[in-house]
Amino acid sequence: MTPERILTTAAHTAPLPEKVPAGQRILAGPPDALHLLLTEFGGAAVGLWEMREGIAEDVERDEVFLVISGSGAVTFADGERIELRPGVGVRLRSGDRTTWQVDTPLRKVYVMLT
């Protein structure tokens, strides 16, 4: 096994050193968000992202993610609501308007077009 091929050995517990905006508008709590870029390839970024408890609105980019820990929900402008918990995979489309409600710190692995 080549070490360069291993992106992380602890996706659910790896420290996330970069603080990023939780969304474009905070509605409740101080929902800090943390981030760690794991790699980039073929016009996509792969990383870990975590948001702490709170509610934030955002406008999305093309992304696929898998929740690996925590709980909450993401609600889309059209009214669709997806309950988030470990194992749930979601497809976001560029321009989707969303509201993120995080009940317990939510961590995801994502692939996003750059």
ABEGO torsion letter per residue (X at the ends): XBAAABABABAAABBBABBBBAEABBABEBBBBBBBBABBBGGBBBBBBBBBBEBBBBBBBBBBBBBABEBEBBBBAAGBBBBBBBGBBBBBBBGBBBBBBBABBBBBBBBBBX
